[in-house]
């Protein structure tokens, strides 16, 4: 009998667990006075999480470290003055699609998505730059010069003389790559649902560092698997010693206890289902099992339909401790489901559709690098992006890690395979998954096929690939199963409103003459709308409709979740028409109220007709 623990709970342990949930990166291992290793908190890193400047901390402890890590953490937490501007002319089905394509640096994009998509993404798949030693196009603010790096990492003395030779290949390159990935993974984690997961493609150059880095961000206990994908079919001569024909997909869960992966619908079963009846294919499984916990109730003689008695062989040394898997009562109820054959009793183990996902992605159904290249070449008419991932590989991840209505995020969009795969899986399954893609407008090399074909950026290639793939999948539509193959293009840009030092609604009438419109010149009502959606934390894929009242345009989001009017002047009829519809939220251009009396009158109209509507100006 367990003795009651007559003491209060250990609040230190409880607090550490709470901090671990909020800030998994600050959890470390420490030794107590007795030398026992215990879970603890890195207070220097906790201070960094709560600070807007670099916090130095000299204490040594078990953790993953590299020169520039603190600046990378600061980069993740530092706010930015940016927004997302819609680009209707580059979009497909702009008003109705639920898919997003964001053009810009993904660090900035991930920060802008924090409110609207916090805890909503089911699957993140990324194929980040493999660390080949080339310069990164993600030139974050925390980047440092070679001299700064060498000094910080102790590789030069006070006179600048090198202390260690050839350190760039094993030091700076790793640090640069880790500093690029760290803030992005931290921001990505907060976007995942509690039952969500992230899958990251990588090669041998950084796979060990990636597992440790992701473990520090998501928690080591949330390591889902490291899949091995056979990327080449042969002839791989990229190593002087070993022909490397595989890559990895490192997978971490937001919370491993909450994740329940689907079966792989095209999985290859390890059991041979060689028998067939009206119920389908099945394999025979012996009713008597050995080495199970003995139970007298499962030790009985069984009589078959022909009167033959079957006795357990638990005394037989070849079948030690054998007992029946079914109770006597179940055998009597389901005698017709048993097979009596060769002196033994069997049950029918029917094959299910699909199998549990396995860590080896080696057969042809996952595709190869050449498969992805051929798919892109066929669709686009040229080799515009090197080594794109094959469609079947990403389809497999989507099938095992999402539901029909999941959001899939890829913030290293590249060739756009993820968007293509989402649409393809939806077409095959009837699902309504949505994608959010982010791609930096990187310029292709001057003499590349892409540049010679007049593609100004990789992002332009990505958008064109998604457009063409959507057109092909759209041809497979039926009236009762239309697939969303559109996408709404948004671009990371400077703020839509100027920093006037105070909220627009706090400006009084006698101050109006001293201030200009807080809206930056050249911005449209649609620009203002997405500024508001971000500010309110609303999803950026909500459907949009337009109406006209008294010559003023109303933008209606999600059938009244939000109604916006950004006209330069407002009439009482327009304000009344919006209030009568009782939207959850309403927003106007602040400069449209020329006096305090106009603003007060509008508030009174809503107080009378729509008292629960939240009002804002921009």
Secondary structure, DSSP 8 states (H G I E B T S, - for coil): ------S---HHHHHHHHHHHH-GGGEEEEE-TT--EEEEE-HHHHHHHT-SS--------BS---TTHHHHHHHHHS---EEEEE-GGG-BSTTT---EEEES-HHHHHHHTTTTTTTTEEEEEE-----SSS--S---TT---HHHHHHHTT-B-TT--BSSSS-IIIIIHHHHHHHHHHHHHHHHHHHEEEEEEEEEEE-TTTHHHHHHHHHHHH-GGGEEEEEEEE--SS----SSSS---EEEEEEEESSGGG-----BTT---SS---EEETTEEEEEEESEESSS---GGG---EE-TTS-EE---TTSGGGTT-EESS-HHHHHHTGGGEEEETTEEEEEEE--SSB---SEE-SGGG--HHHHHHHHHHHHSS--STT---HHHHHHHHHHH--TT-EEEESS-TT-HHHHHHHHHHHHHT---EEEEEE------TTSHHHHTT---HHHHHHHHHHHHHHHHHTT-BTTB-----BEEEEEEE-SB---SS-GGG--GGGGGG---SB-TT--HHHHHHHHHHHHT--TT--EEEEEETTEEEEEEGGGTEEEE--SS--HHHHHHHHHTT-SEEEE-GGG--SHHHHHHHHHHHHHH-TT-EEEE-
